[in-house]
């Protein structure tokens, strides 16, 4: 039987667990199209990945993490704040795995 995650559980994990924060960031980054990644924008209104407001910052942070394997304290704090609005999307992703 597979576990079903709630939005509260996902939100709490993102705020308290670095590994979950990194995985959530990369999952959302991977929802961006190649064109969106290269332009650091949101071009497709498909309800997946980053919104237009966050695309540039979160794409930069995701690529920094992919290149270096860590985020700075400041990057983690800002990413946690920004990912709070993606809880519904992340819960949907977690429950589809």
C-alpha positions in Angstrom: 0.0 0.0 0.0 1.4 3.4 -0.9 1.5 6.3 1.5 -0.7 9.4 0.8 1.0 12.6 1.7 -1.0 15.7 2.9 -0.2 19.3 2.1 0.6 20.0 5.7 3.1 17.1 5.8 4.8 18.3 2.6 4.9 21.9 3.8 6.4 20.9 7.2 9.0 18.7 5.6 10.1 21.4 3.2 10.5 23.9 6.1 12.4 21.5 8.3 14.3 19.0 6.2 17.1 20.1 3.8 16.9 16.8 1.7 13.2 17.3 1.1 13.8 21.0 0.3 16.3 20.0 -2.4 14.2 17.2 -3.8 11.1 19.5 -4.0 13.2 22.2 -5.7 14.5 19.8 -8.3 11.1 18.2 -8.9 9.6 21.6 -9.7 12.7 22.5 -11.8 12.2 19.3 -13.8 8.6 20.3 -14.5 9.9 23.3 -16.4 10.4 22.8 -20.2 13.8 23.1 -21.7 12.9 26.5 -23.1 11.7 27.7 -19.7 14.9 26.5 -18.1 17.2 28.2 -20.6 15.2 31.5 -20.5 14.5 31.3 -16.8 10.9 32.2 -17.4 7.5 30.6 -17.4 6.1 30.3 -20.9 3.6 27.5 -20.6 0.6 28.0 -18.4 0.3 24.3 -17.5 0.2 24.4 -13.7 3.6 22.6 -13.5 6.9 24.0 -12.3 7.6 27.6 -11.3 5.3 30.5 -11.7 6.4 33.6 -13.7 7.3 35.5 -10.6 9.6 32.9 -9.2 11.0 31.3 -12.3 14.3 33.3 -12.6 15.3 33.0 -8.9 14.3 29.3 -8.5 15.9 28.3 -11.8 19.1 29.9 -10.7 18.9 28.2 -7.3 18.1 24.8 -8.8 21.0 25.1 -11.2 23.4 26.2 -8.4 22.3 23.2 -6.4 22.7 20.8 -9.4 26.2 22.1 -10.0 27.4 22.3 -6.4 25.3 19.8 -4.4 24.3 22.4 -1.7 22.6 25.7 -1.1 23.8 28.5 1.0 22.0 29.4 4.2 20.4 32.4 2.5 19.4 30.4 -0.6 17.8 27.8 1.6 15.8 30.4 3.6 14.6 32.2 0.4 13.8 28.9 -1.3 11.8 27.6 1.7 9.7 30.8 1.6 9.1 30.6 -2.1 8.3 26.9 -2.1 5.5 27.4 0.4 3.2 28.4 -2.4 3.9 25.2 -4.3 2.7 22.8 -1.6 -0.4 21.7 -3.6 1.7 20.9 -6.7 4.4 19.2 -4.6 1.8 17.1 -2.8 0.3 16.0 -6.1 3.8 15.1 -7.3 4.6 13.2 -4.1 1.4 11.2 -4.3 2.0 10.3 -7.9 5.3 8.5 -7.3 
